[in-house]
């Protein structure tokens, strides 16, 4: 048997919502960090390789400029060497200035190329270029010391040393250029690879970001859809509840309330078959007040529970859900139905604070009512129970205002209203005015409790002796009236005779002191107002009392009775 579901609180969804927001935020930050790391790695590598390429390019330019300077020096020196003779030296100021400028360029470019090679990661080449340049510059010192008249062998040796130093410097510069070009090509390859990796990484990152965005949009969309659906469900339920309440407010009887409830269940839970069992006035037995059947479900046998004490839902006072009648904990009254296995929800009905019935909703086996169905079942049951309780309270108050508390018959005011309505409707009637014979003696001899028992017994005999549409009322004390609508006076007389016979038979068991009753009869045609008809019946009753009691006298026969016995009563109070 399914236990009562715990009622959700507002705090629990709020905590879950905050926790979900934090989790989503952490996941979003983690995704951003991962995407950033994946994207920044190749970008940083590409940046560094681009810087390295720029450094290599600058170094290569300076090495190239150094090589050009060496070439310029050779182009400068070759013509000058041809002019040297045994007694000749370079004395041309223009030539000296040009040579000096070339040497300065070589020194400057050597320094720049050396630094560029070191920055490019070629320290050995930097050292080689620096050493070769220094050797070359040193060899120039020998040329500058050549003077006229020096032997030709010295001149040749000095020039050879200079040429060897120049060749070495050019060779080292060429090697450095080659190494820089190789390094540059390798760096370009790495740069291209890094850029390709970066592009791929960025593309992947974009795809991941797009996927994350789509996933987030899907999740948010689903949540929005769920919220909208929940809002729509709540709105529809509120609309239904308002319409149901308005309809129930117009119900005047319990039957009207059951009919409205049946229509509401047809509208709100059309796929379920629902029956309502309500306890009778004794509270010991159930009776079915409504039954619905959805077209796509078909009829199922109703619940066989006969008493609120036998119904688990009624005993517990809350809703029970049974997904399958085959389950071990299924309600015993679901097992073995002729129509086969089924699922069910049982909603307890509480009227004026008492468990007074159950709404039994049935569905296919294994397909129990959804939470939304349970919501509609519970709200329909609750609203209908509230209206039924109110109708019963109204009925009790109206009954108390309309009836005599001792006998349960109509009181005098209700009797007058009923007769007045008959006159408005133009319905003729016969009125019987009765009085228990020697009732004061019964009270004085046996006590007031015995007198009350006699009044209640007579009221029951009177109700059982007349038609359902006849009016029975206690007029006051031991006086009673009966109104027979659309009944001839002779027929009314026969009814009263049978009533007196039944009374005699009932009091013969000795449970109450024996007593009789006398009646006076009059017709609505004998007077214009109710008081006149009652007065005529009262006169006939006095005649019955005066002429022996335990009899019925018709108002038109009073003269016959008085002529026979010579008794004409003047006041009802004078007859004991």
URWOMO-V545194 format. One record per helix or strand of 3 or more residues. SS is the DSSP state (a for helix, b for strand). FROM is the first residue (numbers start at 0). TO is the last residue. If there is no record, write none. Layout:
# URWOMO-V545194
ss: <SS:SS>
from: <FROM:FROM>
to: <TO:TO>
This chain:
# URWOMO-V545194
ss: <a:a:a:a:a:b:b:a:a:b:a:b:b:a:a:b:a:a:b:b:a:b:a:a:b:a:a>
from: <9:92:122:151:253:272:285:307:311:319:331:341:353:370:411:428:438:447:470:478:488:516:523:529:551:554:571>
to: <82:118:143:248:267:278:290:309:315:321:333:350:363:401:424:435:445:464:475:484:506:522:525:545:553:564:573>
